[in-house]
């Protein structure tokens, strides 16, 4: 009678072990997906924060340049002229390619 229970218990134990392993695998996959999503969200937040910081720094630099130019007595026309002199448009070079 004792061997009869062992014969029935073995497949049940095997089935429970299989269900447990499948459950663990599903839990691991779910945890990996959650970790990937969290990583993507963190990267998006970092990129957004960095973008906002860069925009704010640019606004402050522009403001500082404007106040410096006003303090030096430069008007808008002089600033435009200087900007054009610093970055002149390059003329198109014509030539024959060999």
C-alpha positions in Angstrom: 0.0 0.0 0.0 2.9 2.3 0.7 4.3 1.9 -2.8 0.9 2.7 -4.2 1.1 6.2 -2.8 4.6 6.7 -4.0 3.5 5.8 -7.6 0.7 8.3 -7.5 2.7 11.0 -5.6 5.6 11.0 -8.1 3.5 12.4 -11.1 1.8 14.9 -8.9 5.1 16.1 -7.5 6.5 16.3 -11.0 3.4 18.3 -12.1 3.7 20.7 -9.2 7.4 21.2 -10.0 6.6 21.9 -13.6 3.9 24.4 -12.7 6.3 26.1 -10.3 9.1 26.3 -12.9 6.6 27.8 -15.5 5.5 30.3 -12.9 9.0 31.3 -12.1 9.8 31.7 -15.8 6.8 33.9 -16.4 7.6 36.0 -13.3 11.2 36.4 -14.6 10.0 37.5 -18.0 7.5 39.9 -16.4 10.3 41.4 -14.2 12.6 41.8 -17.2 9.8 43.6 -19.1 9.2 45.9 -16.2 12.9 46.6 -15.8 13.2 47.5 -19.5 10.1 49.8 -19.3 11.5 51.5 -16.2 14.8 52.0 -17.9 13.1 53.6 -21.0 11.1 55.9 -18.8 14.1 56.9 -16.8 16.0 57.7 -20.0 13.1 59.7 -21.4 12.9 61.7 -18.1 16.7 62.3 -18.2 16.6 63.5 -21.8 13.6 65.8 -21.1 15.4 67.2 -18.0 18.6 67.8 -19.9 16.7 69.4 -22.7 15.0 71.8 -20.3 18.3 72.6 -18.6 20.0 73.3 -22.0 17.1 75.6 -23.0 17.3 77.5 -19.8 21.0 77.9 -20.1 20.6 79.2 -23.7 18.0 81.7 -22.5 20.3 83.0 -19.8 23.2 83.2 -22.2 21.1 85.2 -24.6 19.9 87.5 -21.9 23.5 88.0 -20.7 24.6 88.8 -24.3 21.8 91.3 -24.7 22.6 93.1 -21.4 26.3 93.1 -22.2 25.7 94.6 -25.6 23.4 97.2 -24.1 26.1 98.0 -21.5 28.7 98.4 -24.3 26.3 100.7 -26.2 25.8 98.5 -29.2 22.5 98.7 -31.0 20.6 95.9 -32.9 22.0 97.0 -36.2 25.6 96.7 -35.1 24.9 93.3 -33.6 23.4 92.1 -36.9 26.4 93.5 -38.8 28.8 91.7 -36.5 26.9 88.4 -36.8 27.0 88.6 -40.6 30.7 89.3 -40.5 31.4 86.4 -38.3 29.5 83.9 -40.4 29.6 85.1 -44.0 27.8 83.0 -46.6 30.4 81.0 -48.5 30.2 81.6 -52.3 29.6 78.6 -54.4 32.9 77.4 -55.8 32.7 76.4 -59.4 35.2 74.0 -60.8 35.6 71.0 -62.9 35.8 67.7 -61.2 38.3 65.3 -62.7 
